């Protein structure tokens, strides 16, 4: 959010408040911001209200370019507040930052630390859950929990370019305005417009997502990932762009890959591995690559590093002493992402013949 946007957003809100047009929630946010500016001892309620009322007059006159006509009463206004009122641009910038913090509800504790019930670990960690944060160009942010839907947020608040951010230990699904469905994995971000205009439908992805694209022959759907573009007309596929090497697995339809001067087409059942200098097409394990979207960890043919990467993102943990372990064999089977971390580590310990310790959010390999 630029400084100009901050000023514009805060000015609109403060003017709305000064005109008496704020709803109770907005009025409460502005008054809380006003009182937070002063670090002096709390004033009695009647003095605070009188102070706020007079400061409103000062701000209104400043907005109208008539600050020089005001002669504040020294007994009512502190020099600190007069300076704030006289420097409206500073006020606006501070105001919008405070109001943004107040408007943003605290994030739930995803993958919360829990008591261990097995007697094997210092603590346990619960699985991640459905959660995301949606923001617009003006910096307004909405927290989206288990039951929240993007579609239920007022349309006036969802104009322009939007950003949907899913943190570690989170996952979220959304339906874009063209009917395209997108499932986002943990630690992923999707940027998209509220309305697709022009000759294409373009979004930008960081992390991993499963797309079920609505068909529209006149408007190809294009996904920007790193230095590549994935183009489709209507299809279902998974894109894993956590690392430098991007993996696109096609379930149905047809996909065109464009990357740094190279082009390739992808058919169902295949995957494209996109690296800095080439695009490699090969048969894909679709069940494995899309397991996360079904709420599973797929161990089929996975290396140890691939498995702990999945675990790290979903439980928001980090592994210690990874460099000391060399497991050359591949793993089989699936695990539910609804499992506690201890259940996952018990199976991993059996498969690797190594011991895992949970200490807070650190997983120590012995």
N, C-alpha and C positions, 0 to 999 in steps of 0.2 A: 504494500500500500504506500503510494507516494505521499510526500508532504502536502502537495496540493489536494489530493483526494482526502487526506485526513482533515485538512482545514474545511473543505467543502462539506464533508459528512458531519463534522462537529458543529459547523455554523448552522446547518439546516436543523439539527436537533436542538441546539440552544435557542434559535429563533422560534422554533415550534414551542419550546417551553416558555419563552418570554411572552408569547401570544396566548398562552393558556390553552394550547391545543394538544398537550401531551396526555396520553392515557396514564393511569396510576403507576404502572410499572416504569414507564419512561420518566415520569416526574420523580419517582424514587431514585432512579439511577442518577439524574442530574443533581439532585440535592445531596446524595451521598458523595458524588464527585466534589461538589462545592465545599462541603465540610472537610473532606480529606486533604484539601490544599493547605490547611492550617495545622501546624504542629504544636500550637499553644494549647493549654489546658481547655477541656471542653467547657463551653459557655452554657449558662442556663438555657432551657428550651426557648423561652420568650425572647431572649437576646439573640439567639441563633436565628430565629424566624425573622426578627426585625432586620438583622444583618443581611440575611438572604434577600429579603424584599428590597432593601436599598441597593444591594449589589445588582439585582436584576435591573433596576433603573439605570445604573451606571452602564451596564453592558448594552442595554437597549439604545441608550444615547450614543454609545461608541459605535454600534452597528450603523446608526443613522448619521454618523459623522458630526455629532454635536457634543463630543466629550468636553470641549472647552467651555460649554455652558453650565456644566455641572460643578457644584462646589460642595464636595462631600463633607459631612460633619466629622471632625477628627475624633469625637467621642464615640462614634459608631463604627467607623472604618479604621482598621489597622493600616499602617503604611504598606504592609505586605499585600493586603488585598487591593489597595489603590493601585499599586504597581501592576498587579495581575490584571485588573480591569483596564488599565491604560495600555497593556500589551496584549491585545486580543489575539493576535496570531499565536502567541505563546500559550494563551489560555486554550485556544481551539485545539492545538496539537496535544497538550496534556489531557484535555477533556476527552478527546476521542480515544486515546490510549487507555484511559481509566474506564471509559464506558464500554470499550471492547472487552476488557477483562471482566466487567460486571455482567455483560450480556452473555458471555461464554460460560456455560455451566461446567463445573469441574468434571473431568473425565473419570469414568469409573476405574477402579483398580483392576485392570485386565490381568489375567493370569495371576491372581492374588496369591501371596504366600500364605500357606495354611499349615496347621500342625501335622506332624507326621504320625500316621496311625500304624505303621509297619514296624517301628522300632529299629529301622535300618538307617534312617537319615536324621539330620538335625531339624529339617523342616520339609514340607512338601509344597508343590505349586499346582494350583488349579489350572485347567485348560483355558485357552483364550475364548473369546466370545464375539458376538456381532457388535461392532462399534466402528464409527467413522466420524470424521469432522468435515463439514461442508463449509466452504468460504466463497465469497464473491469478490469482485474487483475492488469493493470499498472496504474490504477487511472485516466485514461482518461474518461471524462464525457461528455455526449451529452444531451442537453435539447430537449425534444420531445413535441411539442405543438399540437394544434388542427389539423393541416394539415400534421404533420410529421409522417413518418412511419419508424419503426426500419429497415425494409428491404432496405430503401433508403440510409442508412449509409454504407460507403465503407466496403466491407467484410473484408478487412485487419484490420479494427479497431474493429472487432467483434469476435476475436478469444479467445478461452479459456472459463473460467467461467465468466458469466455476471450477473449483478444485475440490475433489473428494479425496481425503487422506485417511488411509487405514493404518494405524500404528502397529508395531509389533504386538502379537497376541490378539490381533483383531481380524475380522473379516467382514465384508459387506457386499450387498448386491443392490443394483440400481437399474431402472428402466429409463433409457434416454428418450428424448421427445419424439424420436422416429420409431420407437418401439423396440430398439435394440436393447437386449439385456446384457449386463456386465456383472460378473462376480469378481471381486477383488480379494486377493490373498493378503496375509499379514505383511506389514511394511511395504505397502504399495500406494501409489498415487495416480489418480486419473484426472486429467484436465479436459474439459469439454464445454461447449457453449450451451446456453439454455435452449436455443433454437438453432438448428442447422440451416444455414442460408447459403445461397450460391450453388455451385455445380458439384460440391462434394460434402461429405460428412467426415470431419477430421477431429481426432482426439489425440491426446498424448499420454503415454503410459510409462510409469516407472515401477518396477517390481513385477508382479505376476497377476494375470487376469484371464478369465474364460469369457469369451464373447459369443453371443448368439445374435448375429446381425440380421436386422430386418431387411428384407429384399427391397431394393429400389434401383432398377437398372439405370436410371438417369442420374443417380447420385452415388457414386462409389464411396464405400466406407474406408477411410484411411487412418491407420494407427502409426503415430510416430514413436519409435523406440530407439534411443541412442542416435546413431547416424543412419537409421534405416526406416523404411516405410513399408507397412504391410497393407495391401489393398484388396478389398473384397467387395462383392455385390450383395451377397447374402449367404451366410455360412456359419458353422460353429467350429471354434478352434480355441486353443490355449496358447498364451504367449508368456514365456518365462524370461524376463529381462532383468533379473537380479544382478547378473554378472556381465562382464564384457561380452561374453558369448551368449547370444540370444537364441532361444529355442522356441519355434512355432510348430505346434502339433495340430494337424487338421482332422476334424471329426467328420465333417461333411461339407460339400461345396467345392469351391476352388479359390486359391489364394495366390496373389502375385507378390513377390518379395523384391524390393528395390533397395540396394545397399551399395553406396559408394561406387556407382558406375556398373554394378552387377545386377542382373535380373534373373529370377527363377520363378517357376510355377509349382505350386504344391497341390497334390491330389490327396483325397481321403486316405487315412491310414499311414501317411508319411509325415515326416517332420523336417523342418529346415533349421540347420545350425548356422547361424549368421555370425561370422567373425570379421575381423578388421579387413581382410583381403579376399574373402570368398564366401559363397553360400553353398553349403553342403546338404544335399537331399538324401534321406535314408528312411527305411521303415521305422515307424514309431511304436512305442508301447503306449497306446492311447489310455488304457486303464491306469497305468502308472502315472502318466503325466497329468491326468485330470483327477487323480484320487483326492487331492485336497478339496476340490469343489464338492465332492461327495462326503466330506467330513472324515477322510482317512489319511493315514500315512502309508504310502506304498513302499515296501522295502524291496520289491522285486528288482533284482539286478542292480540295486543301489550300492554305492561305495559308502564307507564309514563317514567320509567327509560330507557326502550328500545328505545322509541321515541326520547328522548333528546340525547341519545348516537348517533343515526343516524344524528340528526341535528348538533350536535357538530362537527362530522367528516366532514360533507358535507359543512358547512359554516365556519369551523375553528373558532368556538366560544366556550366559556365556560359558564356554568350556575351557578349562585350564589343563595344561599338559597334553594338549592334542598332538603336539609335535613329537611326543614320546611314544605314541602308539602307531603301529603300522599293521593295519588289518587288510590283507590283500584279497580276502574272500568277499564274494558278493552275498547279499542277504535276500531272504524270501519272506513272503507273507505280508499282511497288512495289520495296522493298529488303528484304533479309533482315536480321532482327535478330541474326543470327549474324555479320554483317560487322564487321570492325574499323572504328573511327571514321574512319580515314583514307579507307577505301573510300566511306563515306557522304559525307564532305566533298568528295571528288573529284567525285562526281556533283552535289552541291549547288553546287559552284563552277562547274561547266560550265553548270548551269541558270540560275544567277543572274549569271554573268559577274563574280563577286567572288572575292577570295582569302581563304582561311581559314587561320589559323595555330594550331597546337596548342602550348600552353605549359603543361605540367603538366595541370591540369584546366580551364584557361581556353582558350576558343576565341575568337580575336581576328579580327574581320571587317575586311578592308582594302578 
